[in-house]
């Protein structure tokens, strides 16, 4: 066996992605949606993916050079559409490339443990639904005592050490009924992820917009107690239809706004109750001081904050690609562990596994673009800070793209957080989204405690927690303070954030504020930009004022 095998991991899910390892190092990883420009673009095992080709092309690796391909499937593994042998691009049969298929929650578990740096850890996975019982690992099936083979996983608890991930508890929903849609009425649900998706469907008409529900929740008070949404009896969740039966009409936001604010607040409170039960239960079962947490529900930063503060775990790690794009990383590391039986405990310190684009790549796009002017800058950090201080909305394109859903300084839209009108202006002119949705503060790590109540945990590198803004500071940065006085912050260090850190540092030196407003480089309904061409298109199609590429600042004419 090679000392550093080439392993391709693929997430065959509604948020498809691919990850290429060389040995224990992530060479490159990408979501399908960033390339196709269709949000939540699904990958199927039997079909070529743009993400897989992107990874191999960037690394200069041909399919026949791969030592292993590992597929993590959200769905049924025996569906012909997931038969990796049929993919004409990878052509694993012709090349004799070994393949492995793993179930969904197990893929999440490997991804978060492999990138945590922990030697051992408890693991919690929570989402809408993953794989059917028939696709579980042998150890997972043993936990269910002959449960219906057509049940599907919704919550999984594991304990991991080295390269062994042992399931300790599984929660399932019969017939995969995690979300049951009805014409014009609120869906019924059978999982925690399903509960949020049902609320998103009723409020916004789109089940995939769970993040909006979290953003809306602080505007209301819980009208429905947790017991109207689910009960926990004998360690099992029993979901109820009490709340869906209250919403048997087709009216969507912004209609019935008070009612919907209360619904959002109710499901948020219920989710927090559920997660606090689960993490405390897992702490008792595992005896570990470490917690790894992933799955789509792990993007709920408000609930994450309670886990960090109240779970009893000494160390909590939530990976940046906590949703389904992260299972491509899990698939690849599972393959590595099968080949080497070794976990090198290489943590993710910076979420930027996309390919980098050269100055020539940018020049080629600009040469074909009309209606822009390019300014060459001898000090682009200072020039960008001045633009921000002048009230400009800046697109920031730097290095490889993030894999997860949060823009962390590689594909970001930036603004001066001191501007009282910045939130409304951004939502209206650039993002084209609902006015209630907040924007995130990116803050220098060494200054974070001066501005936020971080509790006992010092950092938030992946923008996956929500902290109270210190009361005396709220009026200084109104654009990044949510209605409840909190901010979903990202902390920055020179070692992990490079030029983005330097930008915020320079802004701090000039203004006394160590924070920039940071939001994803896209407009509502579109994936975050990946290429220079995507960035220029967003500049021309929205109210962005300019876009920064390395030492060039591009303006609209």
C-alpha positions in Angstrom: 0.0 0.0 0.0 1.1 3.5 -0.7 2.4 5.6 2.2 -0.1 8.4 1.2 -3.0 6.9 -0.7 -5.3 8.9 -2.9 -8.9 8.6 -1.5 -12.0 10.2 -2.9 -14.9 10.6 -0.5 -18.3 11.4 -1.9 -21.5 12.6 -0.1 -24.4 11.3 -2.1 -27.1 13.5 -0.6 -29.3 16.5 -1.0 -26.2 18.6 -0.3 -23.7 16.6 -2.4 -20.0 17.1 -2.2 -16.6 15.5 -2.8 -13.4 15.4 -0.8 -9.9 14.2 -1.9 -7.4 13.0 0.6 -3.7 12.4 0.1 -2.8 10.4 3.1 -4.4 12.1 6.1 -4.5 15.6 4.4 -7.5 17.1 2.8 -6.2 18.3 -0.6 -9.4 19.8 -1.8 -13.2 19.5 -1.1 -16.2 21.2 -2.7 -20.0 21.2 -2.7 -21.7 20.3 -5.9 -23.9 23.4 -5.6 -20.9 25.8 -5.8 -20.2 24.4 -9.3 -23.6 23.8 -10.7 -25.0 27.0 -9.2 -28.2 25.1 -8.1 -28.7 25.2 -4.3 -28.6 21.9 -2.5 -27.6 20.0 -5.6 -27.9 16.3 -5.0 -25.2 13.8 -6.0 -26.0 10.2 -7.0 -23.4 7.5 -6.8 -24.1 6.2 -10.3 -23.7 9.6 -12.0 -20.6 11.8 -12.5 -20.5 14.8 -10.3 -18.9 18.1 -11.0 -17.5 18.0 -7.5 -15.6 14.8 -8.0 -14.1 16.0 -11.3 -13.2 19.4 -9.7 -11.2 17.6 -6.9 -9.3 15.3 -9.3 -8.6 18.0 -11.8 -7.2 20.4 -9.3 -5.0 17.7 -7.7 -3.8 16.5 -11.2 -5.0 13.0 -10.4 -6.7 10.7 -12.9 -9.5 8.4 -11.8 -7.2 5.3 -12.4 -4.8 6.7 -9.8 -7.3 6.6 -7.0 -6.5 4.0 -4.4 -10.1 4.0 -3.0 -13.5 5.6 -3.5 -15.9 5.8 -0.5 -19.5 6.8 -0.9 -21.7 8.0 2.0 -25.3 7.8 1.0 -28.3 9.7 2.4 -31.0 7.3 1.1 -31.1 3.7 0.2 -27.7 2.2 -0.7 -29.2 -0.5 -2.9 -30.9 1.9 -5.3 -29.4 1.5 -8.7 -28.9 5.3 -8.9 -26.3 5.0 -6.2 -24.3 2.1 -7.8 -20.8 3.7 -7.9 -19.8 1.0 -10.5 -22.0 2.8 -13.0 -20.3 6.2 -12.8 -18.7 6.6 -16.2 -16.2 9.2 -15.0 -14.7 7.3 -12.1 -15.0 4.0 -14.0 -14.0 2.0 -11.0 -14.6 -1.4 -12.6 -12.3 -0.7 -15.5 -9.6 0.7 -13.3 -10.0 -1.9 -10.6 -10.5 0.8 -8.0 -11.8 -0.6 -4.6 -15.0 1.0 -3.3 -16.8 1.2 0.0 -20.3 2.4 0.9 -21.1 3.7 4.4 -24.4 4.8 5.9 -25.3 8.5 6.5 -25.0 9.1 10.3 -21.9 7.0 10.5 -20.4 9.2 7.8 -21.2 12.3 9.8 -19.7 10.6 12.9 -16.4 9.9 11.1 -16.2 13.4 9.6 -16.6 15.2 12.9 -14.3 12.9 14.9 -11.6 12.7 12.3 -11.4 16.5 12.1 -11.7 17.2 15.9 -8.1 16.4 16.9 -9.5 14.4 19.9 -8.1 11.0 20.8 -11.5 9.9 22.0 -14.9 11.5 22.2 -18.6 11.1 22.5 -20.4 11.9 19.3 -23.9 13.2 18.6 -25.5 13.2 15.2 -28.9 14.9 14.7 -30.6 15.7 11.4 -33.9 15.2 9.4 -33.1 11.6 8.4 -30.2 9.6 7.2 -30.1 5.9 6.1 -32.6 3.1 6.5 -32.0 0.4 9.1 -31.2 -2.1 6.3 -28.1 0.0 5.5 -26.8 0.3 9.1 -23.5 -1.1 10.2 -23.7 -4.4 12.0 -23.2 -2.8 15.4 -25.9 -0.2 14.7 -28.4 -2.8 13.8 -27.7 -4.7 17.0 -28.9 -1.7 19.0 -32.4 -1.8 17.6 -33.5 -5.2 18.7 -35.1 -6.1 15.4 -36.7 -2.7 14.7 -38.6 -2.4 11.4 -36.1 -2.6 8.6 -37.9 0.2 6.9 -37.2 2.6 9.8 -34.7 5.4 9.2 -32.2 7.0 11.5 -32.8 10.4 12.9 -30.5 10.7 16.0 -27.3 8.7 16.6 -25.1 8.6 19.7 -21.6 7.1 19.4 -18.3 6.8 21.3 -15.1 7.0 19.4 -11.4 6.2 20.1 -8.6 5.8 17.6 -10.2 4.5 14.4 -13.2 2.8 16.1 -16.6 4.5 16.2 -19.0 2.5 18.3 -22.7 3.2 18.3 -24.3 3.4 21.7 -27.9 4.5 20.9 -30.0 5.0 17.7 -33.3 6.8 17.2 -35.4 6.0 14.1 -38.6 7.0 12.4 -40.9 4.4 10.9 -41.0 4.3 7.1 -38.7 7.3 6.9 -41.6 9.6 7.7 -39.5 12.4 9.1 -41.5 15.0 7.2 -44.9 14.3 5.7 -46.1 17.1 3.3 -49.7 18.1 2.8 -51.3 20.5 0.4 -51.2 24.0 1.8 -51.0 22.8 5.4 -48.1 22.4 7.9 -46.4 19.1 7.5 -46.3 16.5 10.2 -42.9 15.3 11.4 -41.0 12.5 13.0 -37.6 13.9 13.8 -36.0 17.0 15.3 -34.8 18.1 11.9 -38.3 17.4 10.5 -39.8 19.6 13.2 -37.8 22.6 12.0 -38.4 21.7 8.3 -42.2 21.6 9.0 -42.1 25.0 10.6 -40.0 26.4 7.7 -42.5 24.9 5.2 -45.5 26.5 7.0 -43.9 29.9 7.6 -41.9 30.4 4.4 -43.2 27.8 2.0 -39.8 26.0 1.8 -38.9 23.1 4.0 -35.2 23.6 3.5 -35.1 27.0 5.1 -34.7 25.9 8.7 -32.1 28.6 9.3 -34.7 31.3 8.8 -36.8 29.8 11.5 -33.9 30.2 14.0 -33.4 33.8 12.9 -37.1 34.6 13.3 -37.5 32.9 16.7 -36.2 35.8 18.9 -39.0 38.0 17.6 -41.6 35.9 19.3 -42.4 34.1 22.5 -43.1 30.3 22.7 -46.8 29.9 22.3 -46.7 26.1 22.2 -45.0 24.1 25.0 -42.4 21.5 24.1 -45.0 18.8 25.2 -47.2 19.9 22.2 -44.4 19.0 19.8 -42.9 15.9 21.4 -42.5 13.9 24.5 -39.6 11.7 25.7 -40.8 8.4 27.2 -38.5 5.5 28.1 -35.7 7.3 26.2 -37.6 7.5 23.0 -39.0 10.6 21.2 -42.7 10.6 20.4 -43.5 13.4 18.0 -47.0 14.9 18.1 -49.3 16.5 15.5 -50.8 19.0 18.0 -49.1 22.0 16.4 -49.4 21.1 12.7 -53.1 20.7 13.2 -53.2 24.4 14.3 -51.9 25.5 10.9 -54.3 24.2 8.2 -54.1 27.1 5.9 -51.8 28.3 3.0 -50.8 31.7 4.3 -47.1 32.4 4.4 -44.7 35.0 5.8 -45.1 38.0 6.1 -48.8 37.2 6.6 -49.7 36.2 10.2 -46.3 37.5 11.3 -47.1 37.4 15.1 -48.4 33.9 14.8 -45.3 32.7 12.9 -42.9 34.5 15.2 -44.5 32.4 18.1 -44.3 29.2 16.1 -40.6 29.8 15.3 -39.9 30.6 19.0 -41.8 27.4 20.1 -39.8 25.0 17.8 -36.5 26.7 18.8 -37.3 26.2 22.5 -38.4 22.6 21.9 -35.2 21.9 20.0 -33.1 23.2 22.8 -34.9 21.1 25.3 -34.3 18.0 23.1 -30.7 18.7 22.6 -30.0 19.4 26.3 -31.6 16.0 27.1 -29.5 14.3 24.5 -26.1 15.8 25.4 -26.6 15.2 29.1 -27.8 11.6 28.4 -24.7 11.1 26.2 -22.4 12.5 28.8 -23.7 10.0 31.3 -23.5 7.1 28.9 -20.0 7.8 27.5 -18.1 9.2 30.4 -16.1 11.3 28.0 -15.1 14.9 28.5 -15.2 15.5 24.8 -18.2 16.0 22.5 -18.2 15.9 18.7 -21.5 17.1 17.2 -22.7 17.2 13.6 -25.7 16.7 11.3 -27.9 19.4 9.8 -29.4 20.4 13.2 -25.8 21.2 14.4 -26.1 24.4 12.3 -28.5 25.8 14.9 -26.0 28.1 16.5 -28.4 29.2 19.3 -28.8 25.7 20.5 -25.1 25.1 20.1 -24.4 27.9 22.6 -26.4 26.1 25.2 -24.6 22.9 24.5 -21.2 24.7 24.9 -22.3 26.3 28.2 -24.6 23.6 29.8 -23.8 20.1 28.5 -21.2 19.2 31.1 -18.6 18.4 28.4 -15.2 20.0 28.9 -14.5 20.2 25.1 -17.1 20.6 22.4 -16.2 20.4 18.7 -18.8 21.2 15.9 -17.3 21.0 12.5 -17.9 23.8 10.0 -19.4 21.4 7.4 -21.8 20.0 10.0 -24.5 19.4 7.4 -24.4 16.8 4.6 -21.4 18.3 2.6 -19.3 17.2 5.6 -20.0 13.5 5.1 -17.6 13.5 2.0 -14.8 14.2 4.5 -16.2 11.4 6.7 -16.3 9.0 3.7 -12.7 9.8 2.8 -11.3 9.4 6.3 -13.2 6.1 6.8 -11.4 4.8 3.7 -8.1 6.0 5.1 -8.7 4.3 8.4 -9.6 1.0 6.6 -6.3 1.2 4.7 -4.0 2.3 7.6 -5.8 1.6 10.9 -4.4 4.9 12.0 -6.1 8.2 13.1 -3.5 11.0 13.0 -5.9 13.4 14.8 -5.4 16.2 12.3 -7.9 18.9 13.3 -9.5 21.4 11.0 -8.2 24.9 12.0 -9.4 26.8 9.0 -12.4 26.0 6.7 -11.0 26.7 3.2 -10.6 23.4 1.3 -11.6 24.7 -2.1 -9.1 25.2 -4.9 -7.3 28.5 -5.2 -7.6 30.7 -8.2 -4.6 32.5 -9.7 -4.1 36.1 -10.8 -4.3 34.8 -14.4 -7.7 33.2 -13.6 -9.0 36.5 -12.4 -7.5 38.4 -15.4 -9.1 36.0 -17.9 -12.5 36.7 -16.4 -12.0 40.5 -16.3 -10.8 40.5 -19.9 -14.2 39.2 -20.9 -16.3 41.4 -18.6 -17.8 44.7 -19.7 -19.0 47.5 -17.4 -16.2 47.1 -14.7 -13.1 49.1 -13.9 -10.1 47.6 -12.1 -7.9 49.4 -9.7 -4.5 47.9 -8.9 -3.7 48.5 -5.3 -0.3 48.7 -3.6 -1.9 48.3 -0.2 -5.2 46.5 -0.7 -5.8 46.0 3.0 -5.7 49.7 3.8 -7.6 50.6 0.6 -10.4 48.1 1.5 -10.6 49.4 5.0 -11.1 52.9 3.6 -13.8 51.7 1.3 -15.6 50.1 4.3 -15.3 53.3 6.3 -16.7 55.2 3.4 -19.9 53.0 3.6 -19.1 50.7 0.7 -20.4 47.1 0.5 -17.4 45.0 -0.4 -17.2 41.5 -1.9 -14.1 39.7 -0.5 -12.7 36.8 -2.6 -9.6 35.2 -1.1 -8.0 31.7 -1.3 -10.0 28.5 -1.3 -13.7 28.4 -0.7 -15.3 27.2 2.5 -16.9 23.7 2.5 -19.6 24.5 5.0 -22.5 26.9 4.7 -20.9 29.8 6.5 -18.7 32.4 4.8 -15.6 32.6 6.9 -13.5 35.2 5.1 -12.8 33.5 1.7 -16.2 34.2 0.0 -17.6 37.0 2.1 -19.5 40.2 1.7 -18.2 42.8 4.2 -19.6 46.0 5.6 -18.9 48.5 8.4 -20.8 47.2 11.5 -21.1 50.7 12.9 -23.6 51.7 10.3 -27.2 51.6 11.7 -28.6 51.2 8.2 -26.2 48.4 7.1 -28.5 45.5 7.9 -31.5 46.9 6.0 -29.4 48.0 3.1 -27.7 44.7 2.7 -30.9 42.7 3.0 -32.6 45.0 0.4 -29.8 45.8 -2.1 -27.6 42.8 -2.0 -29.0 39.7 -0.4 -32.6 40.3 -1.5 -33.9 38.6 1.6 -36.3 39.1 4.6 -35.6 42.1 6.7 -35.5 40.2 10.0 -32.5 38.1 9.1 -29.3 39.1 11.0 -25.7 39.4 9.9 -22.6 38.0 11.6 -19.7 39.8 13.3 -16.2 38.7 12.5 -14.1 39.7 15.5 -10.4 39.5 16.4 -10.0 36.6 18.8 -7.9 38.6 21.3 -10.6 41.3 21.4 -13.6 39.0 21.5 -14.2 39.0 25.2 -14.3 42.8 25.2 -17.3 42.7 22.9 -19.1 39.4 23.6 -20.1 37.2 26.6 -18.3 34.0 25.6 -18.8 32.1 28.8 -16.0 29.7 29.6 -15.1 29.0 25.9 -12.8 31.5 24.3 -13.3 31.1 20.5 -15.8 30.6 17.7 -13.7 29.9 14.6 -16.5 28.6 12.4 -19.4 30.9 13.2 -21.4 28.1 14.9 -22.3 29.8 18.2 -24.4 32.8 19.2 -23.2 34.9 22.1 -24.7 37.9 23.8 -23.1 41.2 22.8 -21.8 43.1 25.9 -24.5 45.6 26.7 -22.1 48.6 26.7 -21.0 47.7 23.1 -24.3 47.2 21.4 -24.7 50.7 20.2 -21.2 50.7 18.7 -22.0 47.9 16.2 -25.7 48.0 15.6 -25.5 46.2 12.2 -24.4 42.9 13.8 -26.6 42.8 16.9 -29.7 40.7 16.5 -33.1 41.7 18.0 -32.3 39.6 21.2 -28.9 41.3 21.7 -26.8 38.5 20.4 -24.4 37.9 17.5 -23.4 34.7 15.6 -19.7 35.5 15.8 -16.6 34.2 14.1 -13.3 34.7 15.9 -10.1 35.4 13.9 -6.5 34.7 14.5 -3.5 35.6 12.3 -2.4 31.9 12.1 -5.8 30.6 10.9 -7.3 33.5 9.0 -4.4 35.3 7.2 -5.5 38.2 5.1 -9.0 38.4 6.6 -7.5 38.8 10.0 -5.2 41.5 8.7 -8.2 43.3 7.2 -10.1 43.3 10.5 -7.0 44.3 12.4 -6.4 47.3 10.1 -10.1 48.2 10.5 -9.6 48.1 14.3 -6.6 50.3 14.1 -8.5 52.9 12.1 -11.8 52.8 13.9 -11.3 51.3 17.3 -13.8 48.5 16.4 -12.2 45.0 16.0 -15.3 43.7 14.1 -16.5 43.6 10.5 -20.0 42.6 9.4 -19.5 39.3 7.4 -22.1 37.6 5.3 -21.9 35.0 2.5 -21.0 36.1 -1.0 -24.3 35.4 -2.7 -27.8 36.6 -3.1 -30.8 34.8 -1.6 -31.6 31.5 -3.4 -28.2 31.1 -4.9 -25.1 29.2 -3.7 -22.1 31.1 -2.3 -19.8 32.1 -5.2 -17.0 29.7 -6.0 -15.1 31.2 -9.0 -14.0 34.7 -10.0 -16.6 34.7 -12.7 -19.3 33.9 -10.0 -18.0 36.8 -8.0 -18.1 39.3 -10.9 -21.6 38.2 -11.8 -22.8 38.8 -8.2 -21.1 42.2 -8.3 -23.0 43.2 -11.5 -26.3 41.7 -10.5 -26.6 43.2 -6.9 -26.0 46.4 -5.0 -22.4 45.4 -4.2 -20.1 48.4 -4.6 -16.9 46.5 -5.4 -15.1 43.2 -5.2 -11.5 42.6 -4.0 -9.3 39.9 -5.6 -5.8 39.8 -4.0 -4.3 43.2 -5.0 -7.1 44.3 -7.4 -10.3 46.1 -6.6 -13.0 45.7 -9.2 -15.7 48.4 -9.4 -18.9 48.7 -11.5 -18.7 51.4 -14.1 
